[in-house]
Amino acid sequence: MDNPAAATRFPIPALCRGDRELLDGWINGVRTGSLRICLTLIIVGLALYGATVGLWRGWEMAAYVAIKLPAAILLTLLVNGLLNGMLGLVLGSGIGFRQSLQFLLAGFAIMALILGALSPVTFFLALNTPPADHADARDWHALTLLTHTLAIAIAGILSHRKLLGFLREFALSRLAGVQTFFAWLAGNLFVGAQITWILRPFFGTPGLEVQFLRPHPLEGNFYDTVLNAALHLLGF
């Protein structure tokens, strides 16, 4: 059984469990502190993970990505806060803009916790990856890109899945809750992928200098890059 007092004192374990008392208090606005807690988790968790993503190209890139990865998620939150509110109303869930934003905050906070917990693993992975001037650097770049893309996608799906049961109960009907969930999930994955593409580099392409942003950020797209990395590893 959920313990409301414990959820108030220790919100992080309660958030990871998808604690009904905690989320209900946040969604209905009767419990304060959600914005502070969620933003802190998003910034700290993603900064730690982001630093390990960029570490392959050195500490300068690690610092850049530690800034850019939380920024990418916060921009996704900003863009999708309005979009998800409209989707929730159109799909008949009865979930308004403020409530959808709170769902998003909680989902991204859980995702940041998952990725932050993975950061020690990805830190040692980066330390043991051959340098960018190695003969096989492009192979390792493709493998690193696909590994982190998969990790972030899985963390995003798991974090949203944690909220699915509560979303079904909170919506006006279970069907509307499920439809809203999948619409939000698809929108967050799509918008998040494109925003991270605009804010690239995150991994640092061999042969290109370390930069905070590329000079032409709107050229190309995220999906072509992932497909090309997969084809490169498969030998096509």
C-alpha positions as CSV (number, residue, x, y, z in Angstrom):
1,M,0.0,0.0,0.0
2,D,1.2,3.5,-0.8
3,N,2.4,5.6,2.1
4,P,1.6,9.3,1.6
5,A,3.9,10.4,4.3
6,A,6.8,8.4,2.9
7,A,6.1,9.7,-0.6
8,T,6.3,13.2,0.7
9,R,9.6,12.7,2.6
10,F,11.2,10.5,-0.1
11,P,9.8,11.6,-3.5
12,I,12.5,9.9,-5.6
13,P,11.7,6.3,-4.8
14,A,8.0,7.1,-4.9
15,L,8.4,8.7,-8.3
16,C,10.3,5.6,-9.6
17,R,7.5,3.4,-8.4
18,G,4.9,5.6,-10.0
19,D,3.4,6.2,-6.6
20,R,-0.3,7.0,-7.0
21,E,-0.5,9.3,-3.9
22,L,2.5,11.3,-5.1
23,L,1.4,11.7,-8.7
24,D,-2.2,12.4,-7.7
25,G,-1.1,15.2,-5.5
26,W,1.1,16.7,-8.2
27,I,-1.5,16.3,-11.0
28,N,-4.3,17.8,-8.9
29,G,-2.1,20.6,-7.5
30,V,-2.6,19.7,-3.8
31,R,1.0,18.8,-3.3
32,T,3.8,21.3,-3.9
33,G,7.4,20.9,-5.0
34,S,6.8,18.9,-8.2
35,L,8.4,21.5,-10.5
36,R,11.5,21.9,-8.3
37,I,12.0,18.1,-7.8
38,C,11.4,17.2,-11.4
39,L,13.6,19.9,-12.9
40,T,16.4,19.1,-10.5
41,L,16.3,15.4,-11.4
42,I,16.1,16.2,-15.2
43,I,19.1,18.6,-15.0
44,V,21.3,16.5,-12.7
45,G,20.5,13.1,-14.1
46,L,20.9,14.1,-17.8
47,A,24.0,16.2,-17.2
48,L,25.7,13.2,-15.7
49,Y,24.7,11.0,-18.5
50,G,25.4,13.6,-21.1
51,A,29.0,14.1,-19.9
52,T,29.6,10.4,-20.5
53,V,28.1,10.7,-24.0
54,G,30.6,13.4,-25.1
55,L,33.6,12.1,-23.1
56,W,34.8,10.1,-26.1
57,R,36.0,13.4,-27.7
58,G,37.5,14.7,-24.5
59,W,36.4,16.7,-21.5
60,E,35.5,19.8,-23.5
61,M,32.9,17.8,-25.5
62,A,31.8,16.1,-22.2
63,A,31.1,19.6,-20.7
64,Y,29.2,20.7,-23.9
65,V,26.9,17.6,-23.8
66,A,26.3,17.9,-20.1
67,I,24.7,21.2,-20.9
68,K,23.0,20.3,-24.2
69,L,21.3,17.1,-23.2
70,P,19.2,18.6,-20.3
71,A,18.6,21.6,-22.6
72,A,17.3,19.3,-25.3
73,I,14.9,17.6,-22.9
74,L,13.7,20.9,-21.5
75,L,13.1,22.2,-25.0
76,T,11.1,19.1,-25.8
77,L,9.1,19.6,-22.6
78,L,8.4,23.2,-23.7
79,V,7.3,22.3,-27.2
80,N,5.3,19.2,-26.3
81,G,3.7,20.8,-23.2
82,L,1.3,22.7,-25.6
83,L,1.0,19.8,-28.1
84,N,0.3,17.2,-25.5
85,G,-2.3,19.3,-23.9
86,M,-4.2,19.7,-27.2
87,L,-3.8,15.9,-27.9
88,G,-5.2,15.1,-24.5
89,L,-8.3,17.2,-25.1
90,V,-8.8,16.1,-28.8
91,L,-8.6,12.4,-27.8
92,G,-11.2,12.9,-25.1
93,S,-9.0,12.1,-22.1
94,G,-10.2,15.2,-20.2
95,I,-6.5,16.0,-19.3
96,G,-5.8,19.7,-19.7
97,F,-2.6,21.6,-20.4
98,R,-1.4,22.0,-16.8
99,Q,-2.0,18.4,-16.0
100,S,-0.4,17.1,-19.2
101,L,2.7,19.3,-18.4
102,Q,2.9,17.7,-15.0
103,F,2.7,14.2,-16.6
104,L,5.5,15.2,-18.9
105,L,7.6,16.5,-16.0
106,A,7.2,13.3,-14.1
107,G,8.0,11.2,-17.1
108,F,11.1,13.0,-18.0
109,A,12.3,13.0,-14.4
110,I,12.0,9.2,-14.3
111,M,13.9,9.0,-17.6
112,A,16.6,11.2,-16.1
113,L,16.9,8.9,-13.1
114,I,17.3,5.9,-15.3
115,L,20.0,7.5,-17.5
116,G,21.7,9.0,-14.5
117,A,21.9,5.5,-13.0
118,L,23.5,4.3,-16.2
119,S,26.1,7.0,-16.3
120,P,28.8,5.0,-14.4
121,V,28.5,2.3,-17.0
122,T,28.7,4.7,-20.0
123,F,31.5,6.5,-18.3
124,F,33.8,3.5,-18.3
125,L,32.5,2.6,-21.8
126,A,33.7,6.0,-23.0
127,L,37.1,5.6,-21.3
128,N,37.7,2.2,-23.0
129,T,36.6,3.3,-26.5
130,P,39.4,3.9,-29.0
131,P,40.3,7.5,-29.6
132,A,38.9,9.5,-32.5
133,D,42.1,9.2,-34.5
134,H,42.1,5.4,-34.3
135,A,41.8,3.4,-37.5
136,D,38.4,2.0,-36.5
137,A,37.1,5.3,-35.1
138,R,34.2,5.5,-37.5
139,D,33.1,2.0,-36.5
140,W,33.2,3.0,-32.9
141,H,31.4,6.3,-33.6
142,A,28.5,4.4,-35.3
143,L,28.4,1.9,-32.4
144,T,28.4,4.6,-29.8
145,L,25.7,6.6,-31.5
146,L,23.4,3.5,-31.8
147,T,24.1,2.4,-28.2
148,H,23.2,5.8,-26.7
149,T,20.2,6.3,-29.0
150,L,18.9,2.9,-27.9
151,A,19.5,3.6,-24.2
152,I,17.8,7.0,-24.4
153,A,14.8,5.6,-26.3
154,I,14.4,2.7,-23.9
155,A,14.7,5.0,-20.9
156,G,12.0,7.3,-22.4
157,I,9.7,4.3,-23.1
158,L,10.1,2.9,-19.6
159,S,9.5,6.2,-18.0
160,H,6.3,6.8,-19.9
161,R,5.2,3.2,-19.3
162,K,5.5,3.8,-15.6
163,L,2.8,6.5,-15.9
164,L,0.5,4.5,-18.2
165,G,-1.6,2.9,-15.4
166,F,-2.1,6.2,-13.7
167,L,-3.0,7.9,-17.0
168,R,-5.7,5.3,-17.7
169,E,-7.3,5.9,-14.4
170,F,-7.0,9.7,-14.5
171,A,-8.5,10.0,-18.0
172,L,-12.3,10.1,-18.5
173,S,-12.1,6.5,-20.0
174,R,-9.4,3.8,-20.1
175,L,-9.4,3.8,-23.9
176,A,-8.9,7.6,-24.1
177,G,-6.0,7.2,-21.5
178,V,-4.3,4.6,-23.7
179,Q,-4.7,6.6,-26.9
180,T,-3.4,9.7,-25.2
181,F,-0.4,7.7,-23.8
182,F,0.7,6.5,-27.2
183,A,0.1,9.9,-28.8
184,W,2.3,11.5,-26.1
185,L,5.0,8.9,-26.4
186,A,5.2,9.2,-30.2
187,G,5.3,13.0,-30.0
188,N,8.0,13.1,-27.3
189,L,10.2,10.6,-29.2
190,F,9.8,12.5,-32.5
191,V,10.3,16.0,-31.2
192,G,13.1,15.0,-28.8
193,A,15.0,13.3,-31.7
194,Q,14.7,16.4,-33.9
195,I,15.7,18.8,-31.2
196,T,18.8,16.7,-30.3
197,W,19.7,16.7,-34.0
198,I,19.5,20.5,-34.1
199,L,21.7,20.8,-31.0
200,R,24.3,18.3,-32.3
201,P,27.1,17.2,-32.0
202,F,26.7,15.0,-29.0
203,F,29.2,12.2,-29.8
204,G,31.7,14.1,-32.0
205,T,32.2,12.8,-35.5
206,P,35.8,11.6,-36.3
207,G,37.5,14.1,-38.6
208,L,35.4,17.0,-37.4
209,E,36.5,19.5,-34.8
210,V,34.9,19.6,-31.3
211,Q,32.1,22.3,-31.4
212,F,29.3,23.3,-29.3
213,L,26.9,23.5,-32.3
214,R,27.3,22.7,-36.0
215,P,27.4,25.7,-38.4
216,H,24.4,24.4,-40.3
217,P,22.2,22.8,-37.6
218,L,19.1,22.3,-39.9
219,E,20.9,20.3,-42.5
220,G,20.0,16.6,-42.6
221,N,17.9,14.8,-40.0
222,F,18.3,12.4,-37.1
223,Y,16.8,9.4,-38.7
224,D,19.2,9.4,-41.7
225,T,22.1,9.5,-39.3
226,V,20.9,6.5,-37.3
227,L,20.1,4.5,-40.5
228,N,23.6,5.3,-42.0
229,A,25.3,4.3,-38.7
230,A,23.4,1.0,-38.7
231,L,24.2,0.3,-42.4
232,H,27.9,1.2,-41.8
233,L,28.2,-1.4,-39.0
234,L,26.4,-4.0,-41.3
235,G,28.9,-3.3,-44.0
236,F,26.7,-1.6,-46.5
